[in-house]
Amino acid sequence: MLKPRITSPLRRMLALAGLCAAAAAPLTAHAAYPDRPITLIVSAAPGGTTDIAARLIAQPLSRALNQTVVVENKPGASGSIAAQAVTRAAPDGYTLLLQYSGYQVITPLITPNLGWDPVKDFTPIANVLSAPQVVVIRPSLPIKSLKELVDYAKAHPGELNYASSGNGSLQQVATELLNQMAGTRIVHIPYKGTGPAMNDLLGGAVDMTITTPPPLLGQIAAGKLRALAVTGKSRLPSLPDVPTAAEAGYPDLIVSSWFAMYAPANTPKDVVDKLSGEIEKIMRTEEFRKKAAEQGAEAEFMGPEALGKYTRDELVRWKTVVDKAQIKAN
């Protein structure tokens, strides 16, 4: 049998086919994502709700992806140290950010020359946890409800004060939102962190705060703090007798801390979809939902598109409050 003669045009076609095959090779390797450990950078120190959210999702995500998800804490500068570390990383799905909402949507509103953009510099992956706030006061005050708090604040303008973990914290903007809605003047006392703020509240040096449930539940149960309202859409299972702000007459006082995962901008869609899909499966398990509830939080999943829209909406919402209250960075 005669061998076919390979002409010059045919040689060029074969060479082109070889180049196409070579170009396709990285796509095949990319489809194997992940093929090495993933680093999940956390914008807070160990022990806080942001860190808890990261570790709650990291362990089951490691199992689902068959790769280690390493949690790396980079606290400081109101989330900017962690955010900048992720924006500088390669957009390949191996460096991710677990970010607290106050840092993602409030820090950019109050910090000039921030060095990163909360929308342009990130690819949304999924919301992992949401935690409504709880309005609490020192129990020696003659106040038993949110309505009584507002009435007392109006009758004593400028006399009540509230603690926060610092300027621009969600604790501050939530209370300023209440001030704006109710026409009250409750005075801000900023602290360097939730711990010092809680210490002074428990010691009676300040009157109230609005913050997430984890640092409050034990103190409420012991009678050292009095809970007036929950700023979520429904009551907390851990505080079944505490009404929502809507039930107390303030339906627009809906404030939740949320803890979401982002990747660097331009991370490939298939990588984002892989991560988001596995996270959704994990969050729908009874085990994850139970662990979230134990933290006074909810397993409220949002995928990439929903999280992106929610991030933009929150920036718009809190800009109105921040501008009106003239909140500035420390």
Secondary structure, 3 states (H helix, E strand, C coil): CCCCCCCHHHHHHHHHHHHHHHHHHHHHHHCCCCCCCEEEEECCCCCCHHHHHHHHHHHHHHHHHCCCEEEEECCCHHHHHHHHHHHCCCCCCCEEEEEEHHHHHCHHHHCCCCCCCCCCCEEEEEEEEEEECEEEECCCCCCCCHHHHHHHHHHCCCCCEEEECCCCCHHHHHHHHHHHHHCCCCEEEECCCHHHHHHHHHHCCCCEEEECCCCCHHHHHCCCCEEEEECCCCCECCECCCCECCCCCCCCCCCEEEEEEEEECCCCHHHHHHHHHHHHHHHCCHHHHHHHHHCCCECCCECHHHHHHHHHHHHHHHHHHHHHHCCCCC
